[in-house]
């Protein structure tokens, strides 16, 4: 079994692709010609987007995320969390937690994407000895 992709159900796939490219420097792998499905290159596992409208035609009725009560997060690791937060903010992210150093030594910050999904921006975790 191979973990292939995670799909976020969004209002507008092109808007989401544009946001993640601008905010996090990701590269577009593809956008289907109808605009209802797209993927970003993130290594072996893709971050994908499907329109909620498309999913409804398949009999699946996803709801929009609630940024005040997230049920999961997408995380991106970087060596410069403050700069990454600034880039995400410039691209239209809503910062929900400014960068801070956690008790385990990792720097973390949180933003919401245009659809309300929670995104963590974090530094690598230094193994404790």
C-alpha positions in Angstrom: 0.0 0.0 0.0 1.3 3.5 -0.9 0.0 6.8 0.5 -0.7 8.6 -2.8 -2.4 11.9 -2.1 -4.6 14.0 0.3 -7.5 15.8 -1.3 -8.9 19.0 0.1 -12.5 19.8 -1.0 -12.5 23.5 -2.0 -14.8 26.1 -3.6 -12.4 26.8 -6.4 -9.5 24.5 -7.4 -7.6 27.1 -9.5 -7.8 29.6 -6.6 -6.5 27.0 -4.2 -3.6 26.0 -6.5 -2.7 29.6 -7.0 -2.7 30.2 -3.3 -0.6 27.2 -2.3 1.9 28.1 -5.1 2.2 31.7 -3.9 2.0 31.0 -0.1 4.3 28.0 0.1 6.3 27.8 -3.1 4.7 24.6 -4.3 4.7 23.5 -7.9 1.6 22.7 -9.8 1.6 19.1 -11.1 -1.7 19.4 -13.0 -5.1 21.1 -13.3 -7.8 19.2 -15.1 -9.2 21.0 -18.1 -12.6 21.4 -16.4 -11.0 23.1 -13.4 -12.6 20.8 -10.8 -9.4 18.8 -9.9 -5.8 19.7 -9.5 -2.6 18.5 -7.8 0.6 20.1 -6.4 4.0 18.3 -6.4 5.0 17.7 -2.8 7.3 14.7 -3.3 5.9 11.1 -3.5 2.6 12.2 -2.0 0.5 14.8 -3.8 -1.5 17.5 -2.2 -4.7 17.5 -4.3 -7.8 19.7 -4.6 -11.3 18.8 -5.8 -14.2 21.2 -6.1 -17.0 20.6 -3.7 -19.3 20.9 -6.7 -17.6 17.9 -8.4 -17.9 15.8 -5.3 -21.6 16.5 -5.0 -22.1 15.1 -8.6 -20.5 11.9 -7.2 -23.0 11.7 -4.3 -20.5 13.0 -1.7 -21.6 16.1 0.1 -18.5 17.6 1.7 -18.9 20.6 4.0 -16.6 23.6 4.1 -14.0 23.5 6.9 -14.6 25.5 10.1 -11.4 27.4 10.8 -12.5 27.8 14.4 -12.9 24.1 14.9 -10.4 22.3 12.6 -10.4 18.5 12.4 -6.9 18.2 10.9 -4.0 20.2 9.6 -1.6 20.2 6.6 1.9 20.9 7.7 4.9 22.4 5.8 8.4 22.3 7.3 10.9 25.1 6.7 14.1 26.4 8.3 12.7 29.9 8.4 9.2 29.9 9.9 8.8 33.7 10.2 9.7 34.2 6.5 7.3 31.5 5.5 4.5 33.0 7.5 5.2 36.4 5.9 4.9 34.8 2.4 1.7 33.0 3.3 0.2 36.3 4.7 1.2 38.1 1.5 -0.6 35.4 -0.5 -3.8 35.9 1.5 -3.5 33.5 4.4 -5.1 34.4 7.7 -2.5 34.0 10.5 -4.1 32.2 13.5 -0.8 31.8 15.5 2.3 33.8 15.0 5.6 31.9 15.1 6.5 30.6 18.5 9.0 28.2 20.0 7.3 25.2 21.5 8.5 23.5 24.7 10.1 20.7 22.6 12.2 23.2 20.7 10.3 23.4 17.4 9.1 26.7 16.0 5.4 26.5 14.9 2.9 28.9 13.4 -0.6 28.4 12.0 -2.5 30.0 9.1 -5.8 29.4 7.4 -6.0 29.0 3.6 -8.8 30.8 1.6 -11.2 27.8 2.2 -10.5 27.8 6.0 -8.2 24.7 6.1 -5.6 24.9 8.9 -2.0 24.9 7.8 0.9 24.5 10.1 4.3 26.1 9.2 7.0 24.5 11.3 10.7 24.0 11.7 12.2 20.6 11.8 12.0 18.8 15.2 15.4 18.4 16.7 15.6 14.9 18.3 15.9 14.9 22.0 18.8 12.9 23.5 
